[in-house]
Amino acid sequence: MGSATIDRGFRMARAAVFAAFTLNGMLLAMWVVHIPAITDRAGVSASGLSVLVLLMAGAALVGMRLAGPAADRFGSRALVAAAASAISVTVLGPGLATDPLTLAIAVACFGFGLGALDVSMNTQAVYVERAYHRPIMSAFHAMFSAGGFAGSLVGAATQYAGWPPQLTLTCAGIGGLAVTAALVPHLLGRQQPESPSRPEYYDNEDARSATGARERPTDAAEPAGARYDTDPGSSTSSPPATSGPTATVELGAEKREQRRRRTRKVLSLGAVAFILLLAEGVAADWSALQVRERLDTSEASAALAFGAFSATMTLGRFLADRVSGALGPVAIVRYGSLLAAVGFAVVIGSPWLPVTLLGWAMCGLGLAGGVPQIFSTAGNLGGTAAATDMSRVFTIGYLGLLAGPAMIGWLTAVVPLTAALTVPLVLTLACAATARVVSR
């Protein structure tokens, strides 16, 4: 479907969600680039910083789990507004901290807001994607990467200019509040513009299996002429007329079976997200060190490994939507995982820097599109709990992002770092074998 046929309200919603992803990445980067100055001011050691990182991650997980049901109850637009405002305010907290305790509180509050925004903005992204009737989820995630890159440049520039962290983070927070105020009115809410009739954009196998109507999430986009009561617990269509105890028992059994199938689907999607984010975390945290240890290069040359990985991941996310539209989400996860596995194999076996950098670039390109496809599938399971489903998948996947680097760190106590990369290689192969789980 061409962009000219898309309702202006949906195009504005897409731009608003782009802004939310960019804001999330940029404010996170503003904290990251100021970590050395902030920890020095608060008197936090390297081991103390590790505790703070875990605390922030734990707070983000709590934010994710609470944001899902809240978005289903109150609407994801309200949650985006609250979470984006929260991180715009709390990003200043670490800059004002003067001791480990106040820094821990500030980091926890910021992490909670980041987790809540992750779920709510991805829920909005699913609804906008549904309105467009074609894959656009990966582009949103690419904007998160672009926001992180922009934030790192701004943070580096202000530090070079001699700005204290308090001033930089205050300006970032004020800018975040302004962006939030501008984007929220354009998000999809309870009153939505009409959309054209809905064609399928699944792959061929998915289209054949995707029969039957699905209930609509609280603030999802609808076909032209359709109007739904979006208050929680309500539905525009009545259940089939039934009477008598036998019909009641059958209906109850059917609903229980539907819940069991839904739970299995969510857990399966979470498992695939866990693997892909584990591999991504390993590449992000260990690529530079692997190059330096394996090839005995300078730190500047080793840094090129992460640069190759992050550059191809950003590029891949901008390209993945077109590939998904042509081949389907299963192909993105299957062949992307295979490409990542080949990349890890190249890194493990290569004795030359250019080939090793090529391997890390293959990892970035292969891992780029999979996670957005998983989140899109989770948000399109039907019913009125789209955000809750996504929050569960998010939580499981995020655990992989945390567990991957730690697992490799533990393994390096008994095997070389390069050999430890066999773990993500094997897991990405397993992910390729189970890619069918992301079918719609």
C-alpha positions in Angstrom: 0.0 0.0 0.0 1.5 3.3 -1.0 2.0 6.1 1.5 -0.4 8.3 -0.5 -3.3 6.1 0.5 -2.5 6.2 4.2 -4.7 8.4 6.3 -2.9 11.6 7.5 -3.7 10.7 11.1 -1.8 7.4 10.8 1.1 9.1 9.1 1.3 11.6 12.0 1.1 8.7 14.4 4.0 7.0 12.7 6.1 10.1 13.0 5.1 10.4 16.7 6.2 6.8 17.4 9.5 7.5 15.5 10.0 10.4 17.8 9.3 8.3 20.9 11.9 5.7 19.9 14.4 8.3 19.0 13.9 10.1 22.4 14.3 6.8 24.3 17.6 6.0 22.6 18.9 9.6 22.9 18.2 10.0 26.6 19.6 6.6 27.4 22.8 7.6 25.5 23.0 10.8 27.5 23.2 8.8 30.7 25.7 6.4 29.3 28.2 8.9 28.0 28.2 10.7 31.4 28.7 7.6 33.5 32.5 8.3 34.1 31.8 11.9 35.3 28.7 10.9 37.3 30.3 7.9 39.1 33.4 10.0 40.0 31.2 12.7 41.5 29.2 10.2 43.5 32.3 8.2 44.6 31.2 5.0 42.9 33.9 2.4 42.1 33.9 0.0 39.1 32.3 -2.8 41.2 29.7 -0.3 42.5 28.9 0.6 38.9 28.2 -3.0 38.1 25.6 -3.1 41.0 24.1 0.1 39.6 23.8 -1.4 36.1 22.0 -4.4 37.5 19.7 -2.2 39.6 18.8 -0.2 36.6 18.1 -3.3 34.6 15.9 -4.7 37.4 14.0 -1.5 37.6 13.5 -1.6 33.9 12.1 -5.1 34.1 9.6 -4.0 36.8 8.6 -1.1 34.6 8.0 -3.5 31.6 5.9 -5.9 33.6 3.7 -3.1 35.1 3.4 -1.1 31.9 1.8 -4.0 29.9 -1.4 -4.3 32.0 -1.5 -0.6 32.5 -1.4 0.1 28.8 -4.2 -2.4 28.2 -6.3 -0.8 30.8 -5.6 2.9 30.2 -4.4 2.9 26.6 -0.8 2.9 25.4 -1.0 6.6 24.4 -1.4 7.6 28.1 1.5 5.3 29.1 3.8 6.7 26.4 3.0 10.2 27.7 3.7 9.2 31.3 6.8 7.1 30.6 8.4 9.6 28.2 7.8 12.4 30.7 9.2 10.3 33.5 12.5 9.6 31.7 12.8 13.2 30.6 12.6 14.3 34.3 14.6 11.4 35.9 17.5 11.6 33.4 18.6 14.6 35.5 18.7 12.5 38.7 22.1 10.9 38.1 23.6 14.2 37.3 22.5 15.6 40.7 23.5 12.6 42.7 26.3 13.2 45.2 26.7 9.8 46.8 26.1 6.1 46.0 22.7 6.0 47.6 21.2 9.0 45.8 22.7 7.7 42.5 21.2 4.3 43.1 17.7 5.9 43.6 18.1 8.1 40.6 19.3 5.2 38.3 16.4 3.0 39.5 13.8 5.7 38.7 15.3 6.3 35.3 15.4 2.5 34.5 11.8 2.1 35.6 10.7 4.8 33.1 12.8 3.3 30.3 11.2 -0.1 30.8 7.7 1.4 30.8 8.4 3.4 27.7 9.8 0.4 25.9 6.6 -1.6 26.2 4.2 1.3 25.6 5.9 2.7 22.6 6.3 -0.7 21.0 2.5 -1.3 21.6 1.9 2.0 19.7 4.3 0.8 17.0 2.2 -2.4 16.6 -1.0 -0.4 16.1 0.6 1.9 13.6 2.0 -1.0 11.7 -1.4 -2.6 11.6 -2.8 0.6 10.2 -0.2 0.6 7.4 -0.9 -3.0 6.5 2.8 -3.7 5.9 5.8 -4.3 8.1 7.3 -1.1 9.5 8.4 -2.2 13.0 12.1 -2.6 12.3 12.3 1.1 11.2 11.1 2.1 14.7 13.9 0.1 16.3 16.3 1.7 13.8 15.3 5.1 15.1 16.2 4.0 18.6 19.7 3.2 17.4 19.8 6.5 15.6 18.7 8.3 18.7 21.5 6.6 20.7 24.0 7.6 18.2 22.8 11.2 18.2 22.8 11.3 22.0 26.4 10.0 22.2 27.5 12.7 19.8 25.7 15.5 21.7 27.0 14.2 25.0 30.6 14.0 23.7 30.3 17.5 22.3 29.0 19.1 25.5 31.7 17.4 27.5 34.3 18.6 25.1 32.9 22.1 25.5 33.3 21.8 29.3 29.6 21.6 30.2 28.9 19.9 33.6 26.6 16.8 33.5 23.9 18.7 35.4 23.6 21.3 32.7 23.7 18.8 29.8 21.1 16.5 31.4 18.9 19.4 32.4 18.8 20.6 28.7 18.2 17.0 27.6 15.3 16.6 30.0 13.7 19.9 28.9 14.1 18.9 25.3 12.5 15.5 26.1 9.5 17.1 27.7 9.0 19.3 24.7 9.3 16.4 22.3 6.8 14.4 24.5 4.3 17.2 24.5 4.6 17.5 20.7 4.3 13.7 19.9 1.6 12.6 22.3 -1.4 14.2 20.6 -0.6 12.3 17.4 -0.4 8.9 18.9 -3.3 6.4 18.4 -5.8 6.5 21.2 -9.4 5.8 21.8 -10.6 8.2 19.1 -8.7 7.2 15.9 -8.8 8.2 12.2 -10.4 5.6 10.0 -8.2 3.2 8.0 -8.7 1.4 4.7 -9.8 -2.2 4.6 -7.1 -4.5 6.0 -5.1 -6.7 3.5 -2.9 -9.3 4.9 0.9 -8.9 4.7 1.9 -12.2 6.2 4.0 -14.7 4.3 2.2 -17.3 2.2 2.1 -19.9 4.9 1.0 -17.4 7.5 -1.8 -16.1 5.3 -3.2 -19.6 4.8 -3.2 -20.3 8.5 -4.4 -16.9 9.7 -8.2 -17.6 9.4 -10.9 -16.2 11.6 -11.4 -12.7 13.0 -9.4 -11.5 15.9 -10.5 -9.3 18.8 -8.9 -5.9 18.8 -6.5 -4.5 21.4 -7.6 -1.4 23.4 -6.3 1.3 21.1 -5.5 -0.5 17.9 -6.3 0.8 14.4 -9.5 -0.3 12.7 -10.9 -0.8 9.2 -12.9 2.0 7.6 -16.4 2.3 9.0 -15.7 0.2 12.0 -16.1 1.7 15.4 -15.4 -0.1 18.6 -16.0 0.5 22.2 -12.5 0.5 23.6 -13.3 0.6 27.3 -11.6 -2.3 29.1 -13.8 -5.4 29.3 -16.2 -4.3 26.6 -16.8 -5.7 23.1 -18.8 -4.6 20.1 -19.6 -8.2 19.1 -21.6 -10.4 21.4 -20.6 -14.0 22.0 -22.5 -16.7 20.2 -25.9 -17.3 21.7 -25.7 -20.2 24.0 -28.0 -21.6 26.7 -27.9 -24.4 29.2 -25.2 -25.8 31.3 -23.6 -27.9 28.5 -23.0 -24.8 26.3 -21.6 -23.0 29.3 -19.1 -25.8 30.1 -18.1 -26.0 26.4 -17.5 -22.3 26.2 -15.5 -22.3 29.4 -13.3 -25.2 28.1 -12.8 -23.4 24.8 -11.7 -20.2 26.6 -9.3 -22.2 28.8 -7.7 -23.9 25.7 -7.4 -20.5 24.0 -5.6 -19.1 27.1 -3.2 -22.1 27.1 -2.4 -21.7 23.4 -1.8 -18.0 23.9 0.5 -18.6 26.9 2.5 -21.2 24.9 2.8 -18.7 22.0 4.0 -15.9 24.3 6.5 -18.1 26.0 7.8 -19.4 22.6 8.2 -15.8 21.4 9.9 -14.9 24.6 12.4 -17.8 24.2 13.3 -16.7 20.7 13.7 -13.1 21.9 15.9 -14.3 24.7 18.3 -16.0 22.3 18.5 -13.1 19.8 19.0 -10.5 22.5 21.5 -12.7 24.3 23.5 -12.8 21.0 23.1 -9.0 20.6 24.3 -8.4 24.1 27.3 -10.6 23.7 28.3 -8.8 20.4 27.8 -5.4 21.9 29.7 -6.0 25.1 32.5 -8.4 24.0 33.3 -7.7 20.3 36.0 -5.1 20.9 37.7 -7.2 23.7 37.5 -10.3 21.5 39.4 -8.6 18.7 42.0 -7.2 21.0 42.6 -10.5 22.7 42.4 -12.8 19.7 44.4 -10.6 17.2 46.5 -8.6 19.7 45.5 -5.3 18.0 45.4 -1.8 19.4 42.4 -0.5 21.3 41.5 1.7 18.4 41.5 -1.2 15.9 39.5 -3.3 18.4 36.9 -0.6 18.7 36.2 -1.1 15.0 34.5 -4.4 15.8 31.7 -2.8 17.7 31.5 -0.1 15.1 31.0 -2.7 12.4 28.4 -4.5 14.4 26.3 -1.5 15.3 26.5 0.1 11.9 25.2 -3.0 10.1 22.5 -3.5 12.8 21.2 0.0 12.2 21.3 -0.4 8.5 19.6 -3.8 8.7 16.8 -2.4 10.8 16.1 0.2 8.1 16.1 -2.5 5.4 14.3 -5.3 7.3 10.8 -4.0 6.8 11.0 -4.3 3.1 12.4 -7.8 3.3 9.7 -8.8 5.8 7.1 -7.4 3.5 8.4 -9.5 0.6 9.3 -12.7 2.4 7.5 -12.6 5.8 8.6 -12.5 9.4 9.6 -16.1 9.6 12.2 -15.6 6.8 13.6 -12.6 8.6 14.2 -14.6 11.8 15.3 -17.8 10.1 17.8 -16.4 7.6 18.9 -13.6 9.9 19.7 -16.0 12.6 21.6 -18.2 10.1 23.6 -15.1 9.0 24.4 -14.2 12.6 25.6 -17.8 13.2 27.8 -17.6 10.2 29.2 -14.3 11.5 30.0 -15.8 14.9 31.7 -18.7 13.1 33.8 -16.3 11.0 34.8 -14.4 14.1 35.8 -17.6 15.9 37.9 -18.9 13.1 39.4 -15.7 11.6 43.1 -14.8 12.2 42.9 -11.5 10.3 41.3 -8.2 11.3 39.4 -7.4 8.1 37.8 -10.9 8.1 36.9 -10.6 11.8 35.3 -7.2 11.2 33.3 -8.8 8.4 32.2 -11.5 10.8 31.0 -8.9 13.4 29.2 -7.0 10.6 27.4 -10.2 9.6 26.3 -10.6 13.2 24.9 -7.1 13.3 23.0 -7.5 10.0 21.7 -10.9 10.9 20.4 -9.9 14.3 18.9 -6.6 13.1 15.4 -7.6 12.1 14.5 -10.5 14.3 13.5 -8.9 17.5 11.2 -6.3 15.9 9.4 -9.2 14.1 8.9 -11.0 17.5 7.5 -7.9 19.1 5.1 -7.3 16.2 3.9 -10.9 16.4 3.4 -10.6 20.1 1.3 -7.5 19.7 -0.9 -9.1 17.1 -2.0 -12.2 19.0 -5.5 -10.7 19.3 -7.7 -10.0 22.3 -7.5 -7.0 24.6 -4.1 -7.8 26.2 -1.7 -6.8 23.4 0.5 -4.7 25.7 0.5 -7.4 28.4 1.6 -10.0 25.9 4.4 -7.7 24.7 5.5 -6.9 28.2 5.9 -10.6 28.9 7.9 -11.2 25.7 10.0 -8.0 26.5 10.8 -9.2 30.0 12.0 -12.7 28.9 14.0 -11.2 26.0 15.5 -8.5 28.2 16.8 -11.2 30.5 18.7 -12.6 27.6 20.3 -9.2 27.0 21.5 -9.2 30.6 22.4 -12.9 30.8 24.4 -13.1 27.6 27.4 -10.9 28.5 27.4 -12.3 32.0 27.5 -15.9 30.7 30.4 -15.2 28.4 32.2 -13.5 31.3 31.8 -16.6 33.4 33.0 -18.9 30.6 36.1 -16.9 30.1 37.3 -18.2 33.4 37.7 -21.6 31.9 38.0 -21.1 28.1 39.3 -18.3 25.9 36.9 -15.5 25.0 36.8 -16.5 21.3 35.9 -20.1 22.2 33.1 -18.8 24.5 31.4 -17.3 21.4 30.4 -20.8 20.4 27.5 -20.3 22.8 25.7 -17.6 20.8 26.7 -19.4 17.6 24.8 -22.6 18.7 21.9 -20.6 20.1 21.4 -18.6 16.9 21.3 -21.9 14.9 18.6 -23.1 17.3 16.7 -19.9 16.8 16.8 -20.4 13.0 15.4 -23.9 13.5 12.5 -22.6 15.6 11.8 -19.5 13.6 8.3 -20.7 12.6 7.1 -19.5 16.1 7.0 -15.9 14.8 4.3 -16.8 12.2 1.3 -14.6 12.5 
